[in-house]
Amino acid sequence: MQAVEFETYISDGIIHLPMDYTELKNKRVKVSLSIKDLSAGNYNKFELLNQLKKARDIGTFKLIEDSVKWQQEIWDEWE
């Protein structure tokens, strides 16, 4: 048996394999999990992406035609 170790996130019950381990796709594996205690400064990248997809799906950004121009306008409001 070969053993590998890496850190990743579980998103909606799916363990995402890092690109370095693509040869493991569609292989039968034995999984052992160690839960990492995240400090307040860390975030879950996959959860952030899921929330952005939800915002897109409900049309939060549908009125923005040019995202760069929109960001510049927002930044100008702060000055």
N, C-alpha and C positions, 0 to 999 in steps of 0.2 A: 504494500500500500504506500502511495506517495502522499506526503502532507505538504500543504501550502498554507501560508498565513497572509492575510491582508485585512485592511480596514475598509468598511463600506457602510452604506445606509440600507435599511430595509424600508421600502416604500410600497405601501398597499400590499404587504405580505411577500414582496419580491426582493430577493437578495441580488443586488447588481454586482456583476463581476467586473473588476478592473480590466482595462484593455490588455494588460500583460497576461491575462488568463483566458483568452478567447478559446484556447484549445480545450477548455473544460466545458464549453457549451454542449448541451445534450449528452453529458456524461452522468453516470450514476455516482453520487458522492455521499459521504457521511458528513453531516454538518454538526459542529459543536460551536455554540455561541458564547462569547464573553461580552457582556454589556458594558460599554464604556460610559463612565460617568462624565457627562458634558458639563462644563462650567457655563456660567451665564453668558459669556461672550461668544459661544459657539452656536451654530444653527444647523439645521438639517437641510442640506442643499436640495434634496428631492422634495421635501415638503414645501420649500419655497417655490420650486418650479411648479408643483401641483397647484399652489395657490395662484400663481401667475396665469396658469392655464385656465383656472376657474374664472379669474377676472376677465380674461379674453373671451371666454365662452358666454359670459353674461353681458358682454358688450361694453365693459368699462372704458375701453380705449377706442371705441368705434368711431368717435367723432374726430380723432386725431389723424389728419391726413399725412403730415410730415413730422415724424417723431423728433428729428433733430431741431427743427424750428420750434416745436412745442417746448422742448427742453430749454432752449435758449430763452424763450419768453418767460418760462418759470424762473430761470436763474436771474433774469433781469429784474423780476419782482423783488428779489432778495437784496438787491443793491440799493 
